[in-house]
Amino acid sequence: MIDGICLDGYCHIPCEEVPECPGSTVCEDGVCALKCEEVPECPENTVCEDGVCALKCEENSQCLGHQKCDVESESCVAYTREEEDTITEQGTV
């Protein structure tokens, strides 16, 4: 059985490496994500961002814990290493 993270009605499989992801998904920002070339290929409430389907968002609370909402693209993106280090030091995640 594969443990998943349920977010906005979709199950996201946590991953650390590409081979861990099933089918046509890739490991992106710690979860298996659908590969895409255009928005219509992505499920509802997601957008095609940098070749993978990313959750749409307006604020950080709509993203997974290791992600933030990029206001410009209106999609969830991973924190940079520097941002993660700052968050870890502050104990906010």
C-alpha positions as a printed NumPy array, in Angstrom:
array([[  0.   ,   0.   ,   0.   ],
       [  1.294,   3.463,  -0.909],
       [  0.751,   6.237,   1.632],
       [ -0.466,   9.459,   0.08 ],
       [ -1.199,  13.036,   1.012],
       [ -4.748,  14.184,   0.22 ],
       [ -4.911,  17.799,  -0.955],
       [ -7.805,  19.467,  -2.774],
       [ -9.348,  16.075,  -3.461],
       [ -6.238,  14.613,  -5.086],
       [ -3.894,  12.051,  -3.598],
       [ -0.232,  13.033,  -3.785],
       [  2.382,  10.315,  -3.283],
       [  5.451,  11.487,  -1.33 ],
       [  8.772,  10.695,  -3.024],
       [ 12.5  ,  11.285,  -2.837],
       [ 13.574,   9.842,  -6.17 ],
       [ 12.072,   9.55 ,  -9.666],
       [ 11.778,   5.699,  -9.687],
       [  9.429,   5.877,  -6.692],
       [  6.676,   7.489,  -8.779],
       [  4.173,   5.383, -10.725],
       [  3.084,   5.697, -14.348],
       [  3.609,   9.012, -16.097],
       [  4.458,  10.904, -12.919],
       [  7.795,  12.369, -11.816],
       [  9.172,  13.253,  -8.405],
       [  8.819,  17.035,  -8.083],
       [  9.15 ,  18.993,  -4.833],
       [  8.82 ,  15.823,  -2.734],
       [  5.607,  14.482,  -4.315],
       [  4.836,  12.534,  -7.475],
       [  3.416,  14.932, -10.071],
       [  1.895,  14.453, -13.511],
       [  4.106,  15.473, -16.416],
       [  2.549,  18.032, -18.75 ],
       [  3.175,  20.313, -21.692],
       [ -0.077,  22.301, -21.601],
       [ -2.705,  23.264, -19.034],
       [ -5.481,  21.012, -20.479],
       [ -3.379,  17.955, -19.588],
       [ -3.58 ,  18.752, -15.862],
       [ -6.446,  17.874, -13.5  ],
       [ -8.858,  20.51 , -12.2  ],
       [ -7.302,  22.986,  -9.702],
       [ -3.818,  22.493, -11.162],
       [ -1.692,  24.296, -13.752],
       [  1.153,  23.139, -15.973],
       [  4.26 ,  24.756, -14.465],
       [  7.786,  23.833, -15.563],
       [  6.628,  20.553, -17.137],
       [  4.577,  19.212, -14.214],
       [  1.048,  19.77 , -12.949],
       [  1.183,  22.017,  -9.871],
       [ -1.611,  22.959,  -7.508],
       [ -3.219,  26.345,  -8.144],
       [ -3.074,  28.692,  -5.18 ],
       [ -3.661,  32.168,  -3.882],
       [ -1.952,  31.701,  -0.51 ],
       [  0.608,  29.411,   1.168],
       [ -2.03 ,  27.507,   3.157],
       [ -3.269,  25.921,  -0.102],
       [  0.111,  24.234,  -0.709],
       [  1.888,  21.25 ,   0.828],
       [  4.031,  21.955,   3.893],
       [  7.295,  22.094,   1.929],
       [  5.838,  24.46 ,  -0.672],
       [  4.79 ,  28.1  ,  -0.911],
       [  2.369,  29.876,  -3.208],
       [  4.115,  31.705,  -6.038],
       [  1.792,  34.66 ,  -6.617],
       [  3.142,  35.354, -10.103],
       [  2.421,  31.873, -11.49 ],
       [ -0.468,  31.22 ,  -9.051],
       [  0.952,  27.769,  -8.351],
       [  2.576,  25.91 ,  -5.459],
       [  6.367,  25.745,  -5.726],
       [  9.084,  24.348,  -3.474],
       [ 10.864,  26.611,  -1.038],
       [ 14.459,  27.368,  -2.026],
       [ 17.158,  25.745,   0.124],
       [ 17.833,  29.146,   1.724],
       [ 14.143,  29.629,   2.558],
       [ 13.945,  26.086,   4.019],
       [ 16.977,  26.744,   6.226],
       [ 15.439,  29.995,   7.508],
       [ 12.101,  28.299,   8.205],
       [ 13.831,  25.415,  10.014],
       [ 15.817,  27.855,  12.17 ],
       [ 12.62 ,  29.721,  13.068],
       [ 10.8  ,  26.45 ,  13.731],
       [  7.808,  27.52 ,  11.642],
       [  7.374,  24.301,   9.619]])
